[in-house]
Amino acid sequence: MAITKYAFDAQLHREGTAGRRGGCSWHGVNDCAEHPTSSYRTPNGMMAACPRAERRIEDLYGQPTRR
């Protein structure tokens, strides 16, 4: 599956989501103490990812195209 990786930008994420609030989409705002470093466009939509989540997302979806 093709995914695209961006430097984290809250504006890429929908209103009301963890990513828009500056939290990690993978772990959830309340369960992750790290700040997102990347935004990913995946087949399931945009995901904000902390460094730990980046590895999991790339393991799941494959290597991203970088923007």
C-alpha positions in Angstrom: 0.0 0.0 0.0 1.3 3.4 -0.8 1.6 6.0 1.9 3.1 9.5 2.0 5.1 10.9 4.9 5.2 14.6 5.8 6.8 16.6 8.6 4.1 16.9 11.2 1.5 19.6 10.4 -1.7 19.7 12.5 -3.4 21.5 9.6 -3.2 18.3 7.5 -5.5 16.6 10.0 -9.3 16.8 10.3 -10.9 19.0 13.0 -11.5 17.0 16.2 -8.8 14.4 15.6 -5.8 13.6 17.7 -3.5 14.9 14.9 -5.3 18.2 14.8 -4.9 18.6 18.6 -1.2 17.9 18.3 -1.4 14.3 19.6 -0.4 10.9 18.3 -3.1 9.2 16.2 -1.6 5.7 16.7 -1.4 5.7 20.5 -4.1 8.3 21.2 -3.8 11.7 22.9 -4.2 10.3 26.4 -2.0 7.3 26.0 1.1 8.9 24.3 3.5 11.3 26.1 5.4 12.0 22.9 4.6 14.7 20.4 4.0 13.8 16.7 7.0 14.2 14.4 5.3 13.1 11.2 2.0 13.1 9.4 1.2 10.1 7.2 -1.4 9.9 4.4 -2.5 6.3 4.5 -5.3 4.3 2.9 -7.2 4.9 6.2 -6.7 8.7 6.1 -4.2 11.0 7.8 -2.3 9.8 10.9 -0.1 11.8 13.2 2.8 9.8 14.5 5.3 10.0 17.3 8.7 8.4 16.7 7.5 5.0 18.1 4.4 5.1 15.9 6.4 5.9 12.8 8.1 2.5 13.0 4.7 0.7 13.5 3.0 2.6 10.6 5.9 1.9 8.2 6.0 -1.8 9.3 2.3 -2.0 8.5 2.1 0.0 5.3 5.6 -0.2 3.9 8.1 2.5 3.1 6.5 5.9 2.4 7.1 8.4 -0.3 8.4 11.6 1.4 7.0 15.1 0.9 
